[in-house]
Amino acid sequence: MITGRVRRFVNPVGAYSWDLLAGLQLALEHGCTVTIDDAPYTGEYLHPGVKYRVDISRGDQTNHDVADSPIAHSTPI
């Protein structure tokens, strides 16, 4: 995402906060739009032991161009 090789990353299955936090913070620092469980994420506390669905995209583009999938996927540029 932050190097410009991928336009969007979606994990509709979910992941635990300890697996997400570093990547989410890097995405925010580089101007990516981050959505957690269908709500904008701006760095709030994520509770441990809970799975969160994540959608990260570069800039302010809409997040409706890729259909949901049972596994995490990314969309190349």
C-alpha positions as CSV (number, residue, x, y, z in Angstrom):
1,M,0.0,0.0,0.0
2,I,2.4,2.7,1.2
3,T,5.0,1.9,-1.5
4,G,2.4,2.4,-4.3
5,R,2.4,-1.1,-5.6
6,V,-1.1,-2.0,-4.3
7,R,-4.1,0.3,-4.6
8,R,-6.3,-1.4,-2.1
9,F,-6.2,-4.2,0.6
10,V,-9.3,-5.9,2.0
11,N,-9.5,-8.5,4.7
12,P,-13.3,-9.3,5.0
13,V,-12.6,-12.3,7.3
14,G,-11.0,-10.2,10.0
15,A,-7.8,-10.3,12.0
16,Y,-6.8,-9.6,15.6
17,S,-5.6,-6.2,16.7
18,W,-2.1,-7.4,17.4
19,D,-1.8,-8.5,13.8
20,L,-3.2,-5.2,12.4
21,L,-2.0,-2.3,14.5
22,A,1.5,-1.7,13.0
23,G,0.2,-1.9,9.4
24,L,-2.8,0.3,10.2
25,Q,-0.6,3.0,11.7
26,L,1.8,2.9,8.7
27,A,-1.2,3.2,6.4
28,L,-2.6,6.2,8.3
29,E,0.9,7.9,8.4
30,H,1.1,7.6,4.6
31,G,-2.3,9.1,3.9
32,C,-4.3,5.9,3.2
33,T,-8.0,5.6,4.0
34,V,-8.5,2.9,6.7
35,T,-11.9,1.4,7.4
36,I,-12.4,-1.1,10.3
37,D,-15.7,-3.0,10.4
38,D,-17.2,-0.6,7.9
39,A,-16.3,2.6,10.0
40,P,-13.5,5.1,9.4
41,Y,-10.5,4.3,11.5
42,T,-8.2,7.1,12.8
43,G,-6.1,5.4,15.4
44,E,-8.6,4.5,18.1
45,Y,-7.9,1.7,20.6
46,L,-8.7,-1.8,19.2
47,H,-9.6,-4.4,21.9
48,P,-7.5,-7.5,22.0
49,G,-9.1,-10.9,21.3
50,V,-11.6,-9.4,18.8
51,K,-11.3,-9.9,15.0
52,Y,-11.6,-6.7,12.9
53,R,-12.4,-6.5,9.2
54,V,-10.1,-4.1,7.5
55,D,-10.2,-2.2,4.2
56,I,-7.2,0.0,3.3
57,S,-7.1,2.2,0.2
58,R,-4.7,4.9,-1.0
59,G,-6.1,8.4,-0.8
60,D,-9.8,9.1,-0.8
61,Q,-11.0,6.7,-3.4
62,T,-14.2,4.8,-2.8
63,N,-14.0,1.2,-1.5
64,H,-16.7,-0.3,-3.6
65,D,-14.7,-1.5,-6.6
66,V,-13.8,-5.0,-5.4
67,A,-16.4,-7.6,-4.3
68,D,-16.1,-9.2,-0.9
69,S,-14.1,-12.5,-0.8
70,P,-13.8,-15.2,1.9
71,I,-10.1,-14.5,2.1
72,A,-7.9,-11.4,2.2
73,H,-7.1,-9.9,-1.2
74,S,-5.5,-6.9,-2.7
75,T,-6.0,-5.0,-5.9
76,P,-3.0,-4.1,-8.0
77,I,-2.7,-0.6,-9.4
